[in-house]
Amino acid sequence: MAHNCLQCIKYLMFVFNLLFWLGGCGILGVGIWLAVTQGNFATLSSSFPSLSAANLLIVTGTFIMIIGFVGCIGAIKENKCLLLSFFIMLLIIFLLELTVVILFFVYTDKIDKYAQRDLKKGLHLYGTDGNIGLTNAWSIIQTDFRCCGVSNYTDWFEVYNTTRVPDSCCLEFSENCGLHSPGTWWKAPCYETVKVWLQENLLAVGIFGLCTAMVQLTQTTCRKTRSGWREDASEEQFTL
């Protein structure tokens, strides 16, 4: 019974980490593709130009691949050292996420004000020479998230010094549609829209990581229980 439990948990653990590793490969691949084809794609911040989507995806994908690989090998080989390393890495990630969440809720107002101020500053670089990454980023975000501007579509008025927005803000895209009336533009603020999307997806990642950690804990418990039964059986045989 204990052996079947351990085998089931082992292969379940392997599948979890294989999916984790494949996800990391996908994220890394997208990051490399963006870095090669788009340069500083999705660099929205003028203060931190290195925080591009490509760089973030490459770092995240690499880290996920390492964790998934360690978990896969540790699970299939039942290597205590690798499984312990895997569990410690998950624990570190969990603690970092918890710390970030706590700091975010404590300093939400300050973070929001600084982020929005920096993003609005970056709007003035939209469409300028040498800022194709930022321009593409805003165009795609506004199109995909159906939003306009950082806190409001009027943010673009200061950029153009007139009542107009980029064409990516239009409900129905057409050439120079940003010159039309506000009734033809998206009204949702991009900062809040993307913020909600990130919170929902980070929650999903956190739940997946927690499930993986629970599987790892269960596997360890099963192994210890099995070892304890073996020791008890050996003692009984020795006594007899």
Disulfide bonds with the S-S distance in Angstrom:
Cys147-Cys190 2.09
Cys148-Cys169 2.12
Cys170-Cys177 2.08
